[in-house]
Amino acid sequence: MVLSADAFRLDGKFAVVTGAAKGLGEAIALAYANYGADLAICDRDEENMERVAKEVRAMGRTCVTSVLDVRDTAAVDAWVNSLPDIDILVNNAGGTFYAWFMDVTDKGQRSVIDENFTSVTNFVRSCIPKMPRGGSIINITSVEAYKASPGFGVYGAMKAAVEHLSRTLALELSDKKIRVNTIAPDGMHTPGDANLLVGDHDYGATLALGWGEPDDAAGSAIFLASSASAYLTGTTLQTNGGSDAARGWKKTPEGNWIP
């Protein structure tokens, strides 16, 4: 049997994408629409979210929007309950700031935990009752989940927690044939990461394929949402241009790799 090109299509599917106003969330939402899915998107950035929704509708797909704080459990429950059955959930919303761990306040720590971990648990708990057999949950983690993260300690810990939770959910939800996978992006030009790199080093030197774009993550999200990945659950797609493989090695302008 030859895998059909239609296996990557999302026609007739309804997808929820959090943090969809810009960056990876925007790219994933637009890619889903282009592949046939209808959407519900949320963000606190109403202006850019509505711009994305307008583009989705221009493709002939429906798009429900909500100005939503994904950390607010009651608000998430109310919004999700208003939606139709959900075939695909992408937990993309998140954020962080640069600070050494001992300089992070209790308030700052709680904000990073809630934005990157509690938001995921909020949407999983709300969406599962509305998700039919064969559904797909995709949690966006980060390369920081797999290595030390000086200046981003709490964020890295929460992304690692999401990856671990996703593996557990993959087993707990398997009887419902709901698949749970993660994408760990790195090296992509997004508005949220524009001011996070510190120092004068060239991070691009750790990227075998050079800097990527949000559409690179969208490609992974299409695959994990589609029937082409029907036998994939509890795993992570390292969509990072080779930074995880580099593990400290850097590429010189001449194309050599040095430690």
KEKE-343911 format. One record per residue (C-alpha): residue number from 1; z, x, y. Coordinates in nm, 2 decimals. Layout:
% residues N
<atom><pos>NUM</pos><Z>Z</Z><X>X</X><Y>Y</Y></atom>
...
//
This chain:
% residues 259
<atom><pos>1</pos><Z>0.00</Z><X>0.00</X><Y>0.00</Y></atom>
<atom><pos>2</pos><Z>-0.10</Z><X>0.14</X><Y>0.34</Y></atom>
<atom><pos>3</pos><Z>0.14</Z><X>0.09</X><Y>0.63</Y></atom>
<atom><pos>4</pos><Z>-0.02</Z><X>-0.15</X><Y>0.87</Y></atom>
<atom><pos>5</pos><Z>-0.05</Z><X>-0.07</X><Y>1.24</Y></atom>
<atom><pos>6</pos><Z>0.10</Z><X>-0.41</X><Y>1.30</Y></atom>
<atom><pos>7</pos><Z>0.43</Z><X>-0.29</X><Y>1.15</Y></atom>
<atom><pos>8</pos><Z>0.51</Z><X>-0.14</X><Y>1.49</Y></atom>
<atom><pos>9</pos><Z>0.45</Z><X>-0.47</X><Y>1.68</Y></atom>
<atom><pos>10</pos><Z>0.74</Z><X>-0.68</X><Y>1.80</Y></atom>
<atom><pos>11</pos><Z>0.56</Z><X>-1.01</X><Y>1.84</Y></atom>
<atom><pos>12</pos><Z>0.79</Z><X>-1.31</X><Y>1.82</Y></atom>
<atom><pos>13</pos><Z>1.10</Z><X>-1.09</X><Y>1.86</Y></atom>
<atom><pos>14</pos><Z>1.37</Z><X>-1.13</X><Y>2.13</Y></atom>
<atom><pos>15</pos><Z>1.53</Z><X>-0.82</X><Y>2.25</Y></atom>
<atom><pos>16</pos><Z>1.84</Z><X>-0.75</X><Y>2.47</Y></atom>
<atom><pos>17</pos><Z>1.84</Z><X>-0.42</X><Y>2.66</Y></atom>
<atom><pos>18</pos><Z>2.14</Z><X>-0.32</X><Y>2.87</Y></atom>
<atom><pos>19</pos><Z>2.11</Z><X>-0.10</X><Y>3.18</Y></atom>
<atom><pos>20</pos><Z>1.74</Z><X>-0.18</X><Y>3.21</Y></atom>
<atom><pos>21</pos><Z>1.69</Z><X>-0.14</X><Y>3.59</Y></atom>
<atom><pos>22</pos><Z>1.59</Z><X>0.23</X><Y>3.57</Y></atom>
<atom><pos>23</pos><Z>1.54</Z><X>0.53</X><Y>3.35</Y></atom>
<atom><pos>24</pos><Z>1.55</Z><X>0.49</X><Y>2.97</Y></atom>
<atom><pos>25</pos><Z>1.64</Z><X>0.12</X><Y>2.98</Y></atom>
<atom><pos>26</pos><Z>1.34</Z><X>0.04</X><Y>3.20</Y></atom>
<atom><pos>27</pos><Z>1.10</Z><X>0.23</X><Y>2.98</Y></atom>
<atom><pos>28</pos><Z>1.24</Z><X>0.07</X><Y>2.67</Y></atom>
<atom><pos>29</pos><Z>1.22</Z><X>-0.28</X><Y>2.81</Y></atom>
<atom><pos>30</pos><Z>0.86</Z><X>-0.24</X><Y>2.93</Y></atom>
<atom><pos>31</pos><Z>0.75</Z><X>-0.08</X><Y>2.60</Y></atom>
<atom><pos>32</pos><Z>0.91</Z><X>-0.38</X><Y>2.41</Y></atom>
<atom><pos>33</pos><Z>0.72</Z><X>-0.62</X><Y>2.63</Y></atom>
<atom><pos>34</pos><Z>0.40</Z><X>-0.43</X><Y>2.58</Y></atom>
<atom><pos>35</pos><Z>0.45</Z><X>-0.45</X><Y>2.20</Y></atom>
<atom><pos>36</pos><Z>0.50</Z><X>-0.83</X><Y>2.21</Y></atom>
<atom><pos>37</pos><Z>0.88</Z><X>-0.89</X><Y>2.25</Y></atom>
<atom><pos>38</pos><Z>1.05</Z><X>-1.13</X><Y>2.49</Y></atom>
<atom><pos>39</pos><Z>1.35</Z><X>-0.99</X><Y>2.67</Y></atom>
<atom><pos>40</pos><Z>1.69</Z><X>-1.04</X><Y>2.82</Y></atom>
<atom><pos>41</pos><Z>1.79</Z><X>-0.75</X><Y>3.04</Y></atom>
<atom><pos>42</pos><Z>2.10</Z><X>-0.68</X><Y>3.24</Y></atom>
<atom><pos>43</pos><Z>2.22</Z><X>-0.43</X><Y>3.50</Y></atom>
<atom><pos>44</pos><Z>2.43</Z><X>-0.40</X><Y>3.82</Y></atom>
<atom><pos>45</pos><Z>2.12</Z><X>-0.29</X><Y>4.01</Y></atom>
<atom><pos>46</pos><Z>1.97</Z><X>-0.63</X><Y>4.08</Y></atom>
<atom><pos>47</pos><Z>1.68</Z><X>-0.51</X><Y>4.29</Y></atom>
<atom><pos>48</pos><Z>1.54</Z><X>-0.27</X><Y>4.04</Y></atom>
<atom><pos>49</pos><Z>1.62</Z><X>-0.50</X><Y>3.75</Y></atom>
<atom><pos>50</pos><Z>1.42</Z><X>-0.78</X><Y>3.90</Y></atom>
<atom><pos>51</pos><Z>1.13</Z><X>-0.54</X><Y>3.96</Y></atom>
<atom><pos>52</pos><Z>1.13</Z><X>-0.46</X><Y>3.58</Y></atom>
<atom><pos>53</pos><Z>1.15</Z><X>-0.83</X><Y>3.50</Y></atom>
<atom><pos>54</pos><Z>0.85</Z><X>-0.89</X><Y>3.71</Y></atom>
<atom><pos>55</pos><Z>0.65</Z><X>-0.63</X><Y>3.52</Y></atom>
<atom><pos>56</pos><Z>0.76</Z><X>-0.78</X><Y>3.19</Y></atom>
<atom><pos>57</pos><Z>0.64</Z><X>-1.12</X><Y>3.30</Y></atom>
<atom><pos>58</pos><Z>0.31</Z><X>-0.98</X><Y>3.42</Y></atom>
<atom><pos>59</pos><Z>0.25</Z><X>-0.88</X><Y>3.06</Y></atom>
<atom><pos>60</pos><Z>0.29</Z><X>-1.24</X><Y>2.95</Y></atom>
<atom><pos>61</pos><Z>0.64</Z><X>-1.21</X><Y>2.81</Y></atom>
<atom><pos>62</pos><Z>0.96</Z><X>-1.40</X><Y>2.91</Y></atom>
<atom><pos>63</pos><Z>1.24</Z><X>-1.21</X><Y>3.07</Y></atom>
<atom><pos>64</pos><Z>1.59</Z><X>-1.33</X><Y>3.13</Y></atom>
<atom><pos>65</pos><Z>1.80</Z><X>-1.13</X><Y>3.37</Y></atom>
<atom><pos>66</pos><Z>2.17</Z><X>-1.10</X><Y>3.46</Y></atom>
<atom><pos>67</pos><Z>2.36</Z><X>-0.89</X><Y>3.72</Y></atom>
<atom><pos>68</pos><Z>2.63</Z><X>-0.79</X><Y>3.48</Y></atom>
<atom><pos>69</pos><Z>2.91</Z><X>-0.54</X><Y>3.44</Y></atom>
<atom><pos>70</pos><Z>2.88</Z><X>-0.44</X><Y>3.07</Y></atom>
<atom><pos>71</pos><Z>3.25</Z><X>-0.34</X><Y>3.07</Y></atom>
<atom><pos>72</pos><Z>3.35</Z><X>-0.70</X><Y>3.13</Y></atom>
<atom><pos>73</pos><Z>3.40</Z><X>-0.86</X><Y>2.79</Y></atom>
<atom><pos>74</pos><Z>3.43</Z><X>-1.22</X><Y>2.91</Y></atom>
<atom><pos>75</pos><Z>3.11</Z><X>-1.18</X><Y>3.13</Y></atom>
<atom><pos>76</pos><Z>2.92</Z><X>-1.03</X><Y>2.84</Y></atom>
<atom><pos>77</pos><Z>3.02</Z><X>-1.31</X><Y>2.60</Y></atom>
<atom><pos>78</pos><Z>2.92</Z><X>-1.58</X><Y>2.85</Y></atom>
<atom><pos>79</pos><Z>2.58</Z><X>-1.43</X><Y>2.91</Y></atom>
<atom><pos>80</pos><Z>2.50</Z><X>-1.36</X><Y>2.54</Y></atom>
<atom><pos>81</pos><Z>2.61</Z><X>-1.71</X><Y>2.45</Y></atom>
<atom><pos>82</pos><Z>2.35</Z><X>-1.85</X><Y>2.68</Y></atom>
<atom><pos>83</pos><Z>2.06</Z><X>-1.66</X><Y>2.51</Y></atom>
<atom><pos>84</pos><Z>1.85</Z><X>-1.76</X><Y>2.21</Y></atom>
<atom><pos>85</pos><Z>1.88</Z><X>-1.57</X><Y>1.87</Y></atom>
<atom><pos>86</pos><Z>1.86</Z><X>-1.20</X><Y>1.92</Y></atom>
<atom><pos>87</pos><Z>1.65</Z><X>-0.98</X><Y>1.70</Y></atom>
<atom><pos>88</pos><Z>1.70</Z><X>-0.65</X><Y>1.88</Y></atom>
<atom><pos>89</pos><Z>1.99</Z><X>-0.51</X><Y>2.07</Y></atom>
<atom><pos>90</pos><Z>1.96</Z><X>-0.19</X><Y>2.27</Y></atom>
<atom><pos>91</pos><Z>2.29</Z><X>-0.06</X><Y>2.41</Y></atom>
<atom><pos>92</pos><Z>2.16</Z><X>0.17</X><Y>2.68</Y></atom>
<atom><pos>93</pos><Z>2.40</Z><X>0.12</X><Y>2.97</Y></atom>
<atom><pos>94</pos><Z>2.62</Z><X>0.41</X><Y>3.04</Y></atom>
<atom><pos>95</pos><Z>2.71</Z><X>0.68</X><Y>3.29</Y></atom>
<atom><pos>96</pos><Z>2.93</Z><X>0.97</X><Y>3.37</Y></atom>
<atom><pos>97</pos><Z>3.02</Z><X>1.23</X><Y>3.63</Y></atom>
<atom><pos>98</pos><Z>3.08</Z><X>1.61</X><Y>3.63</Y></atom>
<atom><pos>99</pos><Z>3.44</Z><X>1.72</X><Y>3.62</Y></atom>
<atom><pos>100</pos><Z>3.65</Z><X>1.95</X><Y>3.40</Y></atom>
<atom><pos>101</pos><Z>3.88</Z><X>1.75</X><Y>3.17</Y></atom>
<atom><pos>102</pos><Z>4.20</Z><X>1.84</X><Y>3.35</Y></atom>
<atom><pos>103</pos><Z>4.05</Z><X>1.72</X><Y>3.68</Y></atom>
<atom><pos>104</pos><Z>3.96</Z><X>1.37</X><Y>3.54</Y></atom>
<atom><pos>105</pos><Z>4.20</Z><X>1.10</X><Y>3.65</Y></atom>
<atom><pos>106</pos><Z>4.32</Z><X>0.81</X><Y>3.44</Y></atom>
<atom><pos>107</pos><Z>4.10</Z><X>0.58</X><Y>3.63</Y></atom>
<atom><pos>108</pos><Z>3.80</Z><X>0.81</X><Y>3.59</Y></atom>
<atom><pos>109</pos><Z>3.86</Z><X>0.84</X><Y>3.22</Y></atom>
<atom><pos>110</pos><Z>3.89</Z><X>0.47</X><Y>3.17</Y></atom>
<atom><pos>111</pos><Z>3.57</Z><X>0.41</X><Y>3.36</Y></atom>
<atom><pos>112</pos><Z>3.37</Z><X>0.65</X><Y>3.14</Y></atom>
<atom><pos>113</pos><Z>3.53</Z><X>0.51</X><Y>2.82</Y></atom>
<atom><pos>114</pos><Z>3.45</Z><X>0.15</X><Y>2.92</Y></atom>
<atom><pos>115</pos><Z>3.10</Z><X>0.22</X><Y>3.04</Y></atom>
<atom><pos>116</pos><Z>2.99</Z><X>0.42</X><Y>2.74</Y></atom>
<atom><pos>117</pos><Z>3.20</Z><X>0.28</X><Y>2.45</Y></atom>
<atom><pos>118</pos><Z>3.36</Z><X>-0.05</X><Y>2.53</Y></atom>
<atom><pos>119</pos><Z>3.02</Z><X>-0.18</X><Y>2.66</Y></atom>
<atom><pos>120</pos><Z>2.88</Z><X>-0.11</X><Y>2.32</Y></atom>
<atom><pos>121</pos><Z>3.15</Z><X>-0.29</X><Y>2.13</Y></atom>
<atom><pos>122</pos><Z>3.13</Z><X>-0.58</X><Y>2.37</Y></atom>
<atom><pos>123</pos><Z>2.76</Z><X>-0.64</X><Y>2.30</Y></atom>
<atom><pos>124</pos><Z>2.78</Z><X>-0.57</X><Y>1.93</Y></atom>
<atom><pos>125</pos><Z>3.06</Z><X>-0.83</X><Y>1.89</Y></atom>
<atom><pos>126</pos><Z>2.88</Z><X>-1.09</X><Y>2.11</Y></atom>
<atom><pos>127</pos><Z>2.53</Z><X>-1.04</X><Y>1.96</Y></atom>
<atom><pos>128</pos><Z>2.60</Z><X>-1.02</X><Y>1.59</Y></atom>
<atom><pos>129</pos><Z>2.67</Z><X>-1.39</X><Y>1.55</Y></atom>
<atom><pos>130</pos><Z>2.33</Z><X>-1.46</X><Y>1.71</Y></atom>
<atom><pos>131</pos><Z>2.14</Z><X>-1.20</X><Y>1.51</Y></atom>
<atom><pos>132</pos><Z>1.94</Z><X>-1.32</X><Y>1.21</Y></atom>
<atom><pos>133</pos><Z>1.88</Z><X>-1.11</X><Y>0.90</Y></atom>
<atom><pos>134</pos><Z>1.65</Z><X>-0.82</X><Y>0.96</Y></atom>
<atom><pos>135</pos><Z>1.79</Z><X>-0.75</X><Y>1.31</Y></atom>
<atom><pos>136</pos><Z>1.81</Z><X>-0.41</X><Y>1.46</Y></atom>
<atom><pos>137</pos><Z>2.08</Z><X>-0.25</X><Y>1.68</Y></atom>
<atom><pos>138</pos><Z>1.99</Z><X>0.06</X><Y>1.87</Y></atom>
<atom><pos>139</pos><Z>2.27</Z><X>0.25</X><Y>2.05</Y></atom>
<atom><pos>140</pos><Z>2.17</Z><X>0.52</X><Y>2.30</Y></atom>
<atom><pos>141</pos><Z>2.40</Z><X>0.82</X><Y>2.26</Y></atom>
<atom><pos>142</pos><Z>2.32</Z><X>1.17</X><Y>2.38</Y></atom>
<atom><pos>143</pos><Z>2.28</Z><X>1.53</X><Y>2.27</Y></atom>
<atom><pos>144</pos><Z>2.64</Z><X>1.58</X><Y>2.41</Y></atom>
<atom><pos>145</pos><Z>2.76</Z><X>1.38</X><Y>2.11</Y></atom>
<atom><pos>146</pos><Z>2.68</Z><X>1.68</X><Y>1.89</Y></atom>
<atom><pos>147</pos><Z>2.80</Z><X>1.98</X><Y>2.09</Y></atom>
<atom><pos>148</pos><Z>3.07</Z><X>2.09</X><Y>2.33</Y></atom>
<atom><pos>149</pos><Z>3.03</Z><X>1.94</X><Y>2.68</Y></atom>
<atom><pos>150</pos><Z>3.21</Z><X>2.13</X><Y>2.94</Y></atom>
<atom><pos>151</pos><Z>3.24</Z><X>1.92</X><Y>3.25</Y></atom>
<atom><pos>152</pos><Z>3.15</Z><X>1.61</X><Y>3.05</Y></atom>
<atom><pos>153</pos><Z>3.43</Z><X>1.60</X><Y>2.79</Y></atom>
<atom><pos>154</pos><Z>3.52</Z><X>1.24</X><Y>2.79</Y></atom>
<atom><pos>155</pos><Z>3.15</Z><X>1.13</X><Y>2.81</Y></atom>
<atom><pos>156</pos><Z>3.06</Z><X>1.35</X><Y>2.51</Y></atom>
<atom><pos>157</pos><Z>3.36</Z><X>1.22</X><Y>2.31</Y></atom>
<atom><pos>158</pos><Z>3.25</Z><X>0.86</X><Y>2.38</Y></atom>
<atom><pos>159</pos><Z>2.89</Z><X>0.93</X><Y>2.28</Y></atom>
<atom><pos>160</pos><Z>3.02</Z><X>1.09</X><Y>1.96</Y></atom>
<atom><pos>161</pos><Z>3.23</Z><X>0.78</X><Y>1.91</Y></atom>
<atom><pos>162</pos><Z>2.93</Z><X>0.55</X><Y>1.95</Y></atom>
<atom><pos>163</pos><Z>2.74</Z><X>0.76</X><Y>1.69</Y></atom>
<atom><pos>164</pos><Z>3.03</Z><X>0.73</X><Y>1.44</Y></atom>
<atom><pos>165</pos><Z>3.07</Z><X>0.36</X><Y>1.50</Y></atom>
<atom><pos>166</pos><Z>2.70</Z><X>0.31</X><Y>1.45</Y></atom>
<atom><pos>167</pos><Z>2.72</Z><X>0.47</X><Y>1.10</Y></atom>
<atom><pos>168</pos><Z>3.01</Z><X>0.24</X><Y>1.01</Y></atom>
<atom><pos>169</pos><Z>2.83</Z><X>-0.06</X><Y>1.14</Y></atom>
<atom><pos>170</pos><Z>2.52</Z><X>0.03</X><Y>0.94</Y></atom>
<atom><pos>171</pos><Z>2.73</Z><X>-0.01</X><Y>0.62</Y></atom>
<atom><pos>172</pos><Z>2.94</Z><X>-0.31</X><Y>0.74</Y></atom>
<atom><pos>173</pos><Z>2.63</Z><X>-0.51</X><Y>0.85</Y></atom>
<atom><pos>174</pos><Z>2.41</Z><X>-0.41</X><Y>0.56</Y></atom>
<atom><pos>175</pos><Z>2.47</Z><X>-0.74</X><Y>0.37</Y></atom>
<atom><pos>176</pos><Z>2.31</Z><X>-0.91</X><Y>0.67</Y></atom>
<atom><pos>177</pos><Z>2.02</Z><X>-0.67</X><Y>0.66</Y></atom>
<atom><pos>178</pos><Z>2.10</Z><X>-0.57</X><Y>1.01</Y></atom>
<atom><pos>179</pos><Z>2.01</Z><X>-0.21</X><Y>1.07</Y></atom>
<atom><pos>180</pos><Z>2.21</Z><X>0.01</X><Y>1.31</Y></atom>
<atom><pos>181</pos><Z>2.07</Z><X>0.34</X><Y>1.44</Y></atom>
<atom><pos>182</pos><Z>2.11</Z><X>0.57</X><Y>1.74</Y></atom>
<atom><pos>183</pos><Z>1.88</Z><X>0.77</X><Y>1.97</Y></atom>
<atom><pos>184</pos><Z>2.02</Z><X>1.09</X><Y>2.11</Y></atom>
<atom><pos>185</pos><Z>1.80</Z><X>1.18</X><Y>2.41</Y></atom>
<atom><pos>186</pos><Z>1.80</Z><X>1.50</X><Y>2.61</Y></atom>
<atom><pos>187</pos><Z>1.58</Z><X>1.68</X><Y>2.87</Y></atom>
<atom><pos>188</pos><Z>1.43</Z><X>1.37</X><Y>3.02</Y></atom>
<atom><pos>189</pos><Z>1.37</Z><X>1.31</X><Y>3.39</Y></atom>
<atom><pos>190</pos><Z>1.58</Z><X>1.00</X><Y>3.47</Y></atom>
<atom><pos>191</pos><Z>1.74</Z><X>0.89</X><Y>3.80</Y></atom>
<atom><pos>192</pos><Z>2.09</Z><X>0.89</X><Y>3.64</Y></atom>
<atom><pos>193</pos><Z>2.07</Z><X>1.25</X><Y>3.54</Y></atom>
<atom><pos>194</pos><Z>1.92</Z><X>1.38</X><Y>3.86</Y></atom>
<atom><pos>195</pos><Z>2.25</Z><X>1.51</X><Y>4.01</Y></atom>
<atom><pos>196</pos><Z>2.44</Z><X>1.60</X><Y>3.69</Y></atom>
<atom><pos>197</pos><Z>2.31</Z><X>1.95</X><Y>3.62</Y></atom>
<atom><pos>198</pos><Z>2.52</Z><X>2.22</X><Y>3.79</Y></atom>
<atom><pos>199</pos><Z>2.45</Z><X>2.59</X><Y>3.86</Y></atom>
<atom><pos>200</pos><Z>2.12</Z><X>2.77</X><Y>3.89</Y></atom>
<atom><pos>201</pos><Z>2.03</Z><X>2.80</X><Y>3.53</Y></atom>
<atom><pos>202</pos><Z>1.70</Z><X>2.66</X><Y>3.39</Y></atom>
<atom><pos>203</pos><Z>1.80</Z><X>2.39</X><Y>3.14</Y></atom>
<atom><pos>204</pos><Z>1.43</Z><X>2.35</X><Y>3.06</Y></atom>
<atom><pos>205</pos><Z>1.44</Z><X>2.69</X><Y>2.89</Y></atom>
<atom><pos>206</pos><Z>1.64</Z><X>2.53</X><Y>2.60</Y></atom>
<atom><pos>207</pos><Z>1.37</Z><X>2.26</X><Y>2.55</Y></atom>
<atom><pos>208</pos><Z>1.10</Z><X>2.37</X><Y>2.30</Y></atom>
<atom><pos>209</pos><Z>0.87</Z><X>2.10</X><Y>2.42</Y></atom>
<atom><pos>210</pos><Z>0.96</Z><X>2.12</X><Y>2.79</Y></atom>
<atom><pos>211</pos><Z>1.10</Z><X>1.83</X><Y>3.00</Y></atom>
<atom><pos>212</pos><Z>1.04</Z><X>1.48</X><Y>2.87</Y></atom>
<atom><pos>213</pos><Z>1.01</Z><X>1.14</X><Y>3.02</Y></atom>
<atom><pos>214</pos><Z>1.17</Z><X>0.80</X><Y>2.96</Y></atom>
<atom><pos>215</pos><Z>0.87</Z><X>0.69</X><Y>2.76</Y></atom>
<atom><pos>216</pos><Z>0.96</Z><X>0.95</X><Y>2.50</Y></atom>
<atom><pos>217</pos><Z>1.28</Z><X>0.76</X><Y>2.43</Y></atom>
<atom><pos>218</pos><Z>1.09</Z><X>0.43</X><Y>2.44</Y></atom>
<atom><pos>219</pos><Z>0.87</Z><X>0.55</X><Y>2.15</Y></atom>
<atom><pos>220</pos><Z>1.18</Z><X>0.61</X><Y>1.94</Y></atom>
<atom><pos>221</pos><Z>1.31</Z><X>0.27</X><Y>2.04</Y></atom>
<atom><pos>222</pos><Z>0.99</Z><X>0.09</X><Y>1.94</Y></atom>
<atom><pos>223</pos><Z>1.00</Z><X>0.26</X><Y>1.59</Y></atom>
<atom><pos>224</pos><Z>1.37</Z><X>0.17</X><Y>1.53</Y></atom>
<atom><pos>225</pos><Z>1.31</Z><X>-0.19</X><Y>1.64</Y></atom>
<atom><pos>226</pos><Z>1.00</Z><X>-0.25</X><Y>1.43</Y></atom>
<atom><pos>227</pos><Z>0.95</Z><X>-0.31</X><Y>1.06</Y></atom>
<atom><pos>228</pos><Z>0.81</Z><X>0.04</X><Y>1.03</Y></atom>
<atom><pos>229</pos><Z>1.17</Z><X>0.16</X><Y>1.01</Y></atom>
<atom><pos>230</pos><Z>1.29</Z><X>-0.11</X><Y>0.78</Y></atom>
<atom><pos>231</pos><Z>1.45</Z><X>0.14</X><Y>0.54</Y></atom>
<atom><pos>232</pos><Z>1.63</Z><X>0.33</X><Y>0.82</Y></atom>
<atom><pos>233</pos><Z>1.99</Z><X>0.26</X><Y>0.90</Y></atom>
<atom><pos>234</pos><Z>2.29</Z><X>0.47</X><Y>1.00</Y></atom>
<atom><pos>235</pos><Z>2.09</Z><X>0.76</X><Y>1.13</Y></atom>
<atom><pos>236</pos><Z>2.01</Z><X>0.92</X><Y>1.46</Y></atom>
<atom><pos>237</pos><Z>1.67</Z><X>1.01</X><Y>1.61</Y></atom>
<atom><pos>238</pos><Z>1.72</Z><X>1.34</X><Y>1.80</Y></atom>
<atom><pos>239</pos><Z>1.47</Z><X>1.27</X><Y>2.08</Y></atom>
<atom><pos>240</pos><Z>1.55</Z><X>1.58</X><Y>2.27</Y></atom>
<atom><pos>241</pos><Z>1.25</Z><X>1.81</X><Y>2.29</Y></atom>
<atom><pos>242</pos><Z>1.41</Z><X>2.06</X><Y>2.06</Y></atom>
<atom><pos>243</pos><Z>1.73</Z><X>2.13</X><Y>2.25</Y></atom>
<atom><pos>244</pos><Z>1.95</Z><X>2.04</X><Y>1.94</Y></atom>
<atom><pos>245</pos><Z>1.75</Z><X>2.29</X><Y>1.73</Y></atom>
<atom><pos>246</pos><Z>1.78</Z><X>2.56</X><Y>2.00</Y></atom>
<atom><pos>247</pos><Z>2.16</Z><X>2.58</X><Y>1.98</Y></atom>
<atom><pos>248</pos><Z>2.19</Z><X>2.84</X><Y>2.25</Y></atom>
<atom><pos>249</pos><Z>1.85</Z><X>3.00</X><Y>2.23</Y></atom>
<atom><pos>250</pos><Z>1.63</Z><X>3.00</X><Y>2.54</Y></atom>
<atom><pos>251</pos><Z>1.25</Z><X>3.02</X><Y>2.58</Y></atom>
<atom><pos>252</pos><Z>1.12</Z><X>3.29</X><Y>2.82</Y></atom>
<atom><pos>253</pos><Z>0.82</Z><X>3.23</X><Y>3.04</Y></atom>
<atom><pos>254</pos><Z>0.62</Z><X>3.44</X><Y>2.79</Y></atom>
<atom><pos>255</pos><Z>0.71</Z><X>3.20</X><Y>2.52</Y></atom>
<atom><pos>256</pos><Z>0.96</Z><X>3.42</X><Y>2.33</Y></atom>
<atom><pos>257</pos><Z>1.30</Z><X>3.29</X><Y>2.23</Y></atom>
<atom><pos>258</pos><Z>1.61</Z><X>3.49</X><Y>2.32</Y></atom>
<atom><pos>259</pos><Z>1.98</Z><X>3.42</X><Y>2.25</Y></atom>
//
